[in-house]
Amino acid sequence: MSRIRIDAVLVQAVIAGALSFAHLHDLAEAAGQDGWKAWAYPVSVDLLLVAAWRRMRTTADNRAAWAWFIIALAASLGANVATAGLLDLNDVPAWLRILVAGWPALAFLGGTLLVHSPTTATTETAPVTAAPLPTPSEPEPAPDVTVEREPEPAPELPPASAPEAAAPAAVPVTAPDVPVPPALLDHSRKLAATHHATTGNRIDSATLRARLGVPAPLADAITAQLA
């Protein structure tokens, strides 16, 4: 068992408590409370002080606990001052007799409110377990996307002044047997139509190869199918 260490603070607390206890007893006895009743008043004041102090330690921001602590402290200090010669204990005024007689009910009210009022102290709560994150599903393979290049606008040519100024028709080119994908062929038809609408001439193999970025044999095969 741990021993109580006796130091100057503990000795001073015992002396102060004993003197305050005696002053409260003397004041209660002078106000007409004789016998065991005079000894019960100091106990009532000290118990209210302890109850208010414990409540203040439990809840820091508690105005009710502070109010009752000040009331009990005022009763203790008032008894100490009154019995120091400022009050004639043989002729106690009526208002002080009324105050001493009504103290038990006031102390009981304060103690009940302090003990049974709900506290707002911070309580330990169970640790909150975070919900597991959903396992990311495997990404679905992206579909194949064919990127089509936008046709570059061809430079505008000045209109021919005479029929003989028109460019000669392109000579059909015999292309080797190279397979052409249908999607590429459709895109080539769009490019050829745009070229014809812009220049008035059919698209040739070199222009088509430059637009599509394909090898020369494939461009020749496409040009042959577009003829």
GIVENGI-V644066 format. One record per residue. N is the residue number from 0. RES is the residue in one letter. PSI is psi as a letter, one per 30 degrees, with the letter a starting at -180 (none if undefined). D_FIRST is the distance of its C-alpha to the first C-alpha in whole Angstrom. Layout:
# GIVENGI-V644066
n:N res:RES psi:PSI d_first:D_FIRST
n:N res:RES psi:PSI d_first:D_FIRST
This chain:
# GIVENGI-V644066
n:0 res:M psi:k d_first:0
n:1 res:S psi:k d_first:4
n:2 res:R psi:k d_first:6
n:3 res:I psi:k d_first:10
n:4 res:R psi:k d_first:12
n:5 res:I psi:j d_first:15
n:6 res:D psi:a d_first:18
n:7 res:A psi:e d_first:22
n:8 res:V psi:e d_first:22
n:9 res:L psi:e d_first:19
n:10 res:V psi:e d_first:21
n:11 res:Q psi:e d_first:24
n:12 res:A psi:e d_first:23
n:13 res:V psi:e d_first:22
n:14 res:I psi:e d_first:26
n:15 res:A psi:e d_first:27
n:16 res:G psi:e d_first:26
n:17 res:A psi:e d_first:27
n:18 res:L psi:e d_first:31
n:19 res:S psi:e d_first:31
n:20 res:F psi:e d_first:30
n:21 res:A psi:e d_first:33
n:22 res:H psi:e d_first:35
n:23 res:L psi:e d_first:35
n:24 res:H psi:e d_first:35
n:25 res:D psi:e d_first:38
n:26 res:L psi:e d_first:40
n:27 res:A psi:e d_first:39
n:28 res:E psi:e d_first:41
n:29 res:A psi:f d_first:44
n:30 res:A psi:g d_first:45
n:31 res:G psi:g d_first:45
n:32 res:Q psi:j d_first:42
n:33 res:D psi:l d_first:41
n:34 res:G psi:b d_first:39
n:35 res:W psi:f d_first:35
n:36 res:K psi:e d_first:37
n:37 res:A psi:e d_first:37
n:38 res:W psi:f d_first:33
n:39 res:A psi:f d_first:32
n:40 res:Y psi:e d_first:34
n:41 res:P psi:e d_first:31
n:42 res:V psi:e d_first:29
n:43 res:S psi:e d_first:31
n:44 res:V psi:e d_first:31
n:45 res:D psi:e d_first:28
n:46 res:L psi:e d_first:27
n:47 res:L psi:e d_first:30
n:48 res:L psi:e d_first:28
n:49 res:V psi:e d_first:25
n:50 res:A psi:e d_first:27
n:51 res:A psi:e d_first:29
n:52 res:W psi:e d_first:26
n:53 res:R psi:e d_first:24
n:54 res:R psi:e d_first:28
n:55 res:M psi:e d_first:29
n:56 res:R psi:e d_first:25
n:57 res:T psi:e d_first:26
n:58 res:T psi:j d_first:30
n:59 res:A psi:e d_first:31
n:60 res:D psi:i d_first:35
n:61 res:N psi:j d_first:35
n:62 res:R psi:e d_first:37
n:63 res:A psi:e d_first:36
n:64 res:A psi:e d_first:33
n:65 res:W psi:e d_first:34
n:66 res:A psi:e d_first:37
n:67 res:W psi:e d_first:35
n:68 res:F psi:e d_first:32
n:69 res:I psi:e d_first:35
n:70 res:I psi:e d_first:37
n:71 res:A psi:e d_first:34
n:72 res:L psi:e d_first:33
n:73 res:A psi:e d_first:37
n:74 res:A psi:e d_first:37
n:75 res:S psi:e d_first:34
n:76 res:L psi:e d_first:36
n:77 res:G psi:e d_first:39
n:78 res:A psi:e d_first:38
n:79 res:N psi:e d_first:37
n:80 res:V psi:e d_first:40
n:81 res:A psi:e d_first:42
n:82 res:T psi:g d_first:41
n:83 res:A psi:g d_first:42
n:84 res:G psi:f d_first:45
n:85 res:L psi:f d_first:47
n:86 res:L psi:k d_first:47
n:87 res:D psi:j d_first:49
n:88 res:L psi:f d_first:46
n:89 res:N psi:f d_first:49
n:90 res:D psi:i d_first:51
n:91 res:V psi:k d_first:49
n:92 res:P psi:l d_first:51
n:93 res:A psi:e d_first:51
n:94 res:W psi:e d_first:50
n:95 res:L psi:e d_first:46
n:96 res:R psi:e d_first:47
n:97 res:I psi:e d_first:47
n:98 res:L psi:e d_first:44
n:99 res:V psi:e d_first:42
n:100 res:A psi:e d_first:43
n:101 res:G psi:f d_first:43
n:102 res:W psi:e d_first:39
n:103 res:P psi:e d_first:38
n:104 res:A psi:e d_first:40
n:105 res:L psi:e d_first:39
n:106 res:A psi:e d_first:35
n:107 res:F psi:e d_first:35
n:108 res:L psi:e d_first:37
n:109 res:G psi:e d_first:35
n:110 res:G psi:e d_first:32
n:111 res:T psi:e d_first:34
n:112 res:L psi:e d_first:35
n:113 res:L psi:e d_first:32
n:114 res:V psi:e d_first:30
n:115 res:H psi:g d_first:33
n:116 res:S psi:k d_first:34
n:117 res:P psi:k d_first:34
n:118 res:T psi:l d_first:32
n:119 res:T psi:g d_first:33
n:120 res:A psi:l d_first:30
n:121 res:T psi:k d_first:31
n:122 res:T psi:l d_first:29
n:123 res:E psi:k d_first:29
n:124 res:T psi:l d_first:32
n:125 res:A psi:k d_first:33
n:126 res:P psi:k d_first:34
n:127 res:V psi:k d_first:38
n:128 res:T psi:k d_first:40
n:129 res:A psi:k d_first:43
n:130 res:A psi:k d_first:46
n:131 res:P psi:k d_first:48
n:132 res:L psi:k d_first:51
n:133 res:P psi:k d_first:54
n:134 res:T psi:k d_first:56
n:135 res:P psi:k d_first:59
n:136 res:S psi:l d_first:62
n:137 res:E psi:k d_first:65
n:138 res:P psi:k d_first:67
n:139 res:E psi:k d_first:70
n:140 res:P psi:k d_first:73
n:141 res:A psi:k d_first:75
n:142 res:P psi:l d_first:79
n:143 res:D psi:k d_first:81
n:144 res:V psi:k d_first:83
n:145 res:T psi:j d_first:86
n:146 res:V psi:k d_first:86
n:147 res:E psi:k d_first:90
n:148 res:R psi:k d_first:91
n:149 res:E psi:k d_first:92
n:150 res:P psi:k d_first:96
n:151 res:E psi:k d_first:97
n:152 res:P psi:k d_first:100
n:153 res:A psi:k d_first:103
n:154 res:P psi:k d_first:105
n:155 res:E psi:k d_first:107
n:156 res:L psi:k d_first:111
n:157 res:P psi:k d_first:114
n:158 res:P psi:k d_first:116
n:159 res:A psi:k d_first:119
n:160 res:S psi:f d_first:122
n:161 res:A psi:l d_first:125
n:162 res:P psi:e d_first:124
n:163 res:E psi:f d_first:125
n:164 res:A psi:f d_first:122
n:165 res:A psi:k d_first:120
n:166 res:A psi:k d_first:118
n:167 res:P psi:k d_first:119
n:168 res:A psi:k d_first:118
n:169 res:A psi:k d_first:115
n:170 res:V psi:k d_first:117
n:171 res:P psi:k d_first:115
n:172 res:V psi:k d_first:113
n:173 res:T psi:j d_first:113
n:174 res:A psi:k d_first:109
n:175 res:P psi:l d_first:108
n:176 res:D psi:i d_first:106
n:177 res:V psi:k d_first:103
n:178 res:P psi:k d_first:101
n:179 res:V psi:k d_first:99
n:180 res:P psi:k d_first:96
n:181 res:P psi:e d_first:97
n:182 res:A psi:e d_first:94
n:183 res:L psi:e d_first:96
n:184 res:L psi:e d_first:99
n:185 res:D psi:e d_first:98
n:186 res:H psi:e d_first:97
n:187 res:S psi:e d_first:100
n:188 res:R psi:e d_first:102
n:189 res:K psi:e d_first:100
n:190 res:L psi:e d_first:100
n:191 res:A psi:e d_first:104
n:192 res:A psi:e d_first:105
n:193 res:T psi:e d_first:103
n:194 res:H psi:e d_first:105
n:195 res:H psi:e d_first:108
n:196 res:A psi:f d_first:107
n:197 res:T psi:e d_first:107
n:198 res:T psi:f d_first:109
n:199 res:G psi:g d_first:112
n:200 res:N psi:l d_first:112
n:201 res:R psi:k d_first:110
n:202 res:I psi:k d_first:107
n:203 res:D psi:l d_first:108
n:204 res:S psi:e d_first:106
n:205 res:A psi:e d_first:105
n:206 res:T psi:e d_first:104
n:207 res:L psi:e d_first:102
n:208 res:R psi:e d_first:100
n:209 res:A psi:e d_first:99
n:210 res:R psi:e d_first:98
n:211 res:L psi:f d_first:96
n:212 res:G psi:h d_first:95
n:213 res:V psi:l d_first:96
n:214 res:P psi:l d_first:98
n:215 res:A psi:e d_first:102
n:216 res:P psi:e d_first:103
n:217 res:L psi:e d_first:101
n:218 res:A psi:e d_first:102
n:219 res:D psi:e d_first:106
n:220 res:A psi:e d_first:105
n:221 res:I psi:e d_first:104
n:222 res:T psi:e d_first:107
n:223 res:A psi:e d_first:109
n:224 res:Q psi:f d_first:107
n:225 res:L psi:f d_first:107
n:226 res:A psi:none d_first:111
